[in-house]
């Protein structure tokens, strides 16, 4: 069976893709099947978030490109940069995985958090797109979902 023991970034040719949501992209060891049916064993030294456009180097020298599957998310927009930073702090204080961009934040759909953010003056709407959250202080983004509300 083909095995992938290394994740690569940058430029590489690939023989196929594998499309996974954020949860399915946080892995260490699992049997996977690419989008066009190539079976392989992912066998990494430690669990990590496989990022959109990274590659899995197979033991035959070929690559499979990782594609982040679109999923339902909340898009959060602040009134200005300071307000957006305050919202980022609130989200981080609750240990939520977040994709932080210059003018918005993306998180997984959560009605309790949505309500809190709207009460704090955020514009919040549902979107469907790939989710690439920031890595945490202790490695790639993988969290236990709990609230301090």
Secondary structure, DSSP 8 states (H G I E B T S, - for coil): -EEEEEEE-SS---SEEEEE-HHHHEEEEEEEE-TTS-EEEEEEEEEEE--TT-EEEETTS-EEEEEE-EEEEEEEE-SSHHHHHHHHHHHHHTT---EE-SS-EEEE--HHHHHHHHHTT-EEEEEEEE-----BTTBSS--------
